[in-house]
């Protein structure tokens, strides 16, 4: 259970094949069928009720998550002027799941270099061993010249963090800063990204450098809407993935990723992949943009897609409720358009043309946005796991009493034999 200084959060969830009596009495007709159907037979995370925590204007709130604790099914509203919040996770076996931050952050800017107007440098600060899963950090900062990142990983991080279905859009101080763990004095902890979405982040989308870190099924791109970082009067240096620390013996693996970061969308330096110290090993992916340093490619094409990965939330409400994209880039990686090994270093070991002094902007580790993706209402084919669940229903005892229907491309089923048993218990 996560803790904050003012109150303890109690989550209410509807999940699995059973609905508690009190919750069920609040539901009638098709609503009850839909909720039970999503919880039992849906293709993604179980549908859940969630708590909304509204941060008042000019107020900061911090939530602590320690060893064995879980912070989940929560929407945190920081839309009020001067409102700010962050989650600090440390220790072992902690989990941040189904969490969405809504509202653009404005607490730490605008300001000139070296000056900070207050607020937290990141929405999530993490270290140790844990999981960040189905989380939306996509509303970014409130305009230019605000210095803030989505996730900061401490330089002392010495464990392993899984980041699954995490959306990070519109941040100025690196979407995620984790490079410091690869310093000679760092903890050397690893990260594993899977089905993440990153868009229009300044300095870098991912700053990672420790050996054993992996990035899979992830989409990274920029457009003309990268917010300005306050250094040098407003720089845009929107690198896809950048290291900054480590050695060539530190290998970061990429698989089935779509990366589209080019200089055309910046006023400074940009690159798709900048392995200035470490080695990036990329396979079965689509990459558009400059490759700098020790970048090795196998079966890598140049036609990346911007479609969100399967399950990545495109709104804060989707994240908090456990829902997300049902299609996307989970299995559409590279082509033979560009094959073999490409050590494409061009002599530029900086990874940027300007603004490198801002590259450490998220280094403390304590330390939509204009996203058109959130408007994607296209209906997608249910994933394979949903079809497997439906097959189980059709073969299950009492399936003659089941009712099934399709809504927005997904099929939901409800077993009335379970319902009759529940009603008898209520009576």
N, C-alpha and C positions, 0 to 999 in steps of 0.2 A: 504494500500500500504506500503510495507516494504521500509525502507530507508537505504542507505549507505552514507558514507561521501563524495563520489565522484559523484554519479549519482543516478537518480531515475529509477527504472526498470519498463518498460511497457511490459506487457505480451500480446502475441497474442494467441488466442485460437480458435479452430474449435470445436464447440460443438452443441448439440441440433439437431433439424431437419433442421435448416437453415444454409447456408454458405454465408458469406458476399460476395458481388460482386467481390471485388478485389481479395480475396483469391480464389474464384471459378475460375476466369479467369486464374489462375496459374496452375490449375489442368486439366488434360485431360484424356479421356478414363477410364480405370479401376481404375486409381488412384483416380479420383473424386468419383467413386462409392464406393471404399473401405473406404475413409475418411468419406464420408457421412454416410456409413453404420455403421462404428464403432461409430460415434458420436450419431447416432439415435438409433441403435438397439443392440449395443454391450453389453456383459454381465458384464463388469467391469466399471472402470472410463472412462469418455469420452476421446476419442483421442484428443490430443492437440499439437499444436506447442509449442516449448519451447525455452527459451533463454539460451545460454551458456555464462557463465561468467568465463573467464580464469584468474586465479590469477598469476601474473608474479613471477619469481624466487625471493626469499628473500623478499617477500611482504606479509603483513597480511591485511585482509579486514574483517570488521565486519558489519553485516546487522541488523538493529533494526526493530522489529515488535511490535507495541503497541496495545492498546485497539481498537478493531474493525478492525484491519488491517490484510491483507492476503499476504503471500509470497508464490508464486506458480509457477508451470511450469518452473522450472529453473534447469539447470545442472551447478554445480560449480566445476571447474577443479582446483584441488590443486596438480597436478602431478609434477609441476616444483620444483626444489630443493629449500627448504626453503619457499615454498608457504604455506599459511595457511589462513583459513577463518572460521567464525562461525556466526550463527544466534542467536540473543538474543531476546527472546520473553517474554513479561511481560504485566501485566494489565489484562483486561478481554476481552473475545470473540475474541481472536486472532487466526489465523490459519496459519500453515505451511503445504502446500499440494503439492504433485507431485514435490518433490525436490530430486535430487541425487547428492551426492558428489563423484567425480571420482578422483582417485589417492591416493596412500598411504601417510599418514601423517608422516612427519619427523621433524617438527619444534621443538619438545620438547625433543629430545633425539638424540643419546644415552647419558646417563648421570648417575652419581652416585646418591645415595639417598641424598636428601636435595639440590641438584643442578638442576636448570632448565635453559635450553638454550634459552628460549623464546617460543613464540607461545601460543595459547589458549589451556586450559586443555580439552575442549570439542568442538565438532563441533556445538552443539546446547546447549544453556543455557536457561532454561525455568522456569517460575514461574507464579502464578496467575491462570487464567481460560482460557483454550484454547484447540486446537486440533492439533496434529501432525499426519498427514495422508499420507500414500503412500510415504514414505521417505526411501531412500537408504543411509545407512551409513556403507557400507559393504566392503570397501577396506582396512580398518584397518590402522595399522602402518607399516612403511617401515623397517621391521626387528625387531630384539630383542632389549631390553633395551631402549625402547621409552615409556615414561609415558604419556598416553593420553586416554581419554574416548570418547564415542560417544555423550552421552547426560548427562548433569549435571542439577539437579533440586535443586534450592536453599533451604537451611534449613528454610528460612522464608516463603516458599511456603505454602499458606493457602487457595488455591482454589482447582480446579479439572482440571486435564489434561487427555484428551483422546488420546491414542496412538494406531492408527489403521494401520495395514499393514506397520510396520516399520521394516527394516532389519538392524541389528547391528552385524558385524562380525569382529573379529581380533583385539580387543582393549585390552590394558594392564591395564588401570586404571578404571575398571568396565565399561561394555558396557553402563549401565545407573546407575548413582548414585542419589538416591532419599531418602536414609535412614535418612539423617539429619533432615528432616521435622518431624520425630518422636521423636527427642530429647525433653527433658522437656522444652527447650527454643525454640523449633522449631514451625513452623506455623501449622503443623498437616494436611497439604493439601493432597488430595488423587490423585490416578492415576488409569486409567482403560486401560489395554492392551488387544487388540483383534487382532488376526491373525498376530502376529509378529514372526519374525525369528531371532534367536540369535545363533551364532556359534563361538566357539574357542575364547572366551573372558576370560581374566585373572582377578584374584581377585574374581569377580562375573559377571554373565551375567545380572542379575537384582538385584540391592540392594534397597529393598523396605521395609517399616516398618510401615506405617501409617494405622490406622484402617479404613476399608472401601475400601482399594485398592483391585482391582480385576485383574486376569490374565486369559484370555479365549482363546481357539483355537490357542495356541502359541507353537512353537517348539524351544527347547533349547538343544544344545548338544555340546560336545567337541570331538576332535580327537587328533592326535599326533602333531597338528600344532598350538598349543596355543603359542603366542609370549611371550618371557620372560619379566617379570617386573624387573626393575633395582635393587630392594631391594635384599639384601643378595647375590649380584653377579648374580642374575637372577633366580627368583622364578616363578613357575607355580602353582597357587592355584586357579584352575578354578571351582568355585562353580556355580551351576545353579542359585539358588536364595538364597540370604543371607540378613538378616535384620541388626543386629548390634546395633540397638537402639529399644526403645519402651518397652512395657510391654505385659504380656500374654493376657491382655484384648484387645490388638490390633490384630484384626483378618484380615488376607489376604486370600481371596477366590481364588481358582484355579479350573477351569473347562475345560475339554476336552483339556488338555495340554499333550505334549510329551516332556519329559525331560530325557536326557541321559548324565550324567556327573559322571565319575568314577575316582578313584585314578590311574587306569592303564594308564591314559593319562596325568599324571602330575608328577612333581618332588617334589611337596609339598603336600598340603592337598586339597582334592576336595570332594564335596558332591553334591547330586542332590538338596536337600532342607535343609537349615540350619536355623531353627527358634530358634535362641539362646535366644531371648528376647520376641518375639511375638508368635502368634499362626498362623500356616499355615493350612488351611482347604482345602483339596484336594479331588475332586470327579470326576468320569468318565474320568480318565486320565491314561496315561502309564508313569511310572517313573522307571528309572534304575539308581542306585547309592545310596549312603548313605543318610539316613534320620536322621537329628540331631535335638534334642530338641522337641518342641511342634508341631509335625506334625500329623494331624488327616486325615485319608484316608477313603474314601468310594468308592467302585467299582474302585479300582486302580490296574492295571496290571503292568507287568514288561517287556513289549515289545514295547518300543517307536519307532516311525518312524522318519526319518530325512527329510521327504518330506516337502517342504515349504508349509505353509498355503496358502489357496486360496487368491490371490490378493497381496501377499507379493512380492515386486520387488526383482529380483536377479541381476540386473545391475542398474547402475546410470541412463542409458538412459531409461530403463523401468519406473523408478520412475518419471523422468521428463516428460515423455510423457503420464503418467497416465495408462500405461499398466502393467500387472504383471501376476503371475501364475493364471491359470483358474481352477485348481484342488486343490489337497492338503488336509491338515488335518483340514477341517472345521467341520467335523462331525464323527470322528472316535476315540472316546475317550476310556474309560476304559473297562475292561472285568472283569469277575468274578474270574480271576486268583488270585487276592488278594483283599479281601473285609474286611469290618468292619472298626473299628477305630484302628489306629496304632500309639500309642504314643511311637515312637521308639527312644527316646533319649537314648544315650549310655553313658551318663556321661561326654561327651566331649562338653562343652558349648562354645568352642571357634569357632567351625565351620571351623577350619583349623588346619594344623600341623605346618605350617610356613608361613611367609609372612603376618601376620595379621597387621603389622605396615603399610602395603601398602593398607589396606582395605579402608582407608579414602582418597585414592588418588584422588577421584573425588569430594571431599566434598565441594569445593568452590562453585560449582553450577554455577559460572560464567564460575566456574570451569566447494578386496574380497579376503577380506583377504583370500587368498588361498581357496576360496569357490568353490567347485566343483558344488554346486547348480546352479551357473550361467551358467553352461554348459548343463543344462537339457533342451533338445529340444523335449522331448516326448510330443505327442499331447494328450490333455486331453478333456474330454467331456464338452461341454458348460454348465455353471451353469444354474440352474432353471430359474433365472430371465431373462436370454437371451431367453429361450424358451417362456416365457410369453410374452416378447416383440414381438417375431415373430408371436405369435398367434394374438396379437393385430393388426399387419400389415395385416395378411391374412383376418381379419374380417373388416378391415377399408375400407371406401368408396374409390373407385378408385384403389383398390388393383389389378385389372386386368392389370393395367399398371406397376406393380412392377416387378423388376428383382432381383433375389436372386442367390447367389452363396456361396460356402463353401471354406474357406481358412484356412489351418492349424487347422482343427477341429472346427472352428467357422463359423456360417452361417451369411452372411450379405445380407441385402435387401435394394433396392433403389426404391423409388416411382417416376416414370417418370412423373406422373401428377404434382408433386411438381416442378420437373425439368422444365417442359414446362411453368409453371407459372413464374418461376424465369427467364427463357430465355426471355419471353415476357417483363419482367420488364427491363432486360438489353438492349433489342432492343429499 
